[in-house]
Amino acid sequence: MVGQSPLDPSESRTAVLLEPFVHQVGGHMSMMKYDEHTICKPLVSQELSFYESLPLAMRQFTPQYKGIVSVHLKKDSLGNLTLIASPSLQTESCGRLDNAIGDSSVTIWHKCKWAASTGSEHTLVTWSHTQLTKTFKDSCPGKMLLRTDLQYRTDSLLEEANRNQPERNSYNPWGLHCHRQHLNRMSSKHNENKLHQFLLLENVVSKYNYPCILDLKMGTRQHGDDASEEKKARHIKKCEQSTSASLGVRICGMQVYQADTGHFLCKDKYYGRKLSPEGFRQTLRQFLCNGNHLRADLLEPIILRLKALLSVIRKQSSYRFYSSSLLIIYDGQEHKENTAPLDNHLHFQKTNCTTSHGTHHSRVDVRMIDFAHTTFRGSKCNHTTYDGPDHGYIFGLENLIKILQNISEGK
């Protein structure tokens, strides 16, 4: 089957120009924004099987599955690469699609020029800080994603990708990093006419003005049943050397809005891998601190939601959520009754924030994501069948709840 010629005038009403999802804080596969309320990711049959067989009790803890869309790569004469989605009747029925063509939010990504380097990698043309600032401020009003002092460890971002000094950008670089890697893989393996299937999923942060997101890799085991011996050994080592073994959970990414600076503080998966149990606890507390004070109003609703999830997971016999993540989400924009006076002298990395108590239970969310290695009885994919619930996942949830309860009690 041959793909359409992307974005010629006759199809501009239906083709959707995909853009990187700027609030992606973890993972290695590029998440793409399809429209304001929908993201998409490359289809993996095992993940599709999970969504198609999703138990009713788990639906409130997972993104809504919206269908499948065909995607193909387009390269222009200058070497610019873009991904074009071709909506089918199935996806049209999910709701009115936003037309991304001409949207200023696409500009930075659409105009990124990719050029072959001497090695196997491609390099992205460097944009000036002024260009980046203007483009993002124009395209993401109120998101305040930019800042000049993103704190990434020098041995952190892109370390695994190229072992070189990590890039220092004036915006959260993780989504762009994943997007670049993804386009490199697609352009090197496939021609432009190759159609790829992507899953359409609910954008679970679309309702938040300042989405604060914590991506937690759950469980004591991360490798799937289909992992090679080499990959299995690598994942076991990562678990042993991180809080996955001791706590059943480790940090894979984070962004938290800082009211004192008006920007997001970001951490990546390499930072999370090196944390001790105490470091995990401190970073979890930091996720709940807006630079001025601890968001104590968030603790009870998050704990209640985690307990509800724990109750559901305990009842899911045969499920193993290997390598899946858990997102904890809240809005960094506080209600007035919870807002403490600003103190511009507080540093955004400060973890001993004073506590602010409020009567309003802020809107929070807890969602499970990434099910490419999830297995269960009745799955279309042939893997080991297990009995009982996922005890590694349960162990992680129990420890997460315990740590949050200790933070709530001031311990």
Beta strands, then each sheet from edge to edge (+ up, - down):
strand 1: 16-17
strand 2: 19-20
strand 3: 32-35
strand 4: 38-42
strand 5: 65-75
strand 6: 81-86
strand 7: 114-116
strand 8: 122-124
strand 9: 196-202
strand 10: 211-218
strand 11: 249-258
strand 12: 263-267
strand 13: 293-295
strand 14: 320-321
strand 15: 325-331
strand 16: 354-356
strand 17: 364-369
strand 18: 374-375
sheet 1: 1+ 6- 5+ 9- 4+ 3- 2+
sheet 2: 7+ 8-
sheet 3: 12+ 11- 10+ 15- 17+
sheet 4: 13+ 16+
sheet 5: 14+ 18-
end
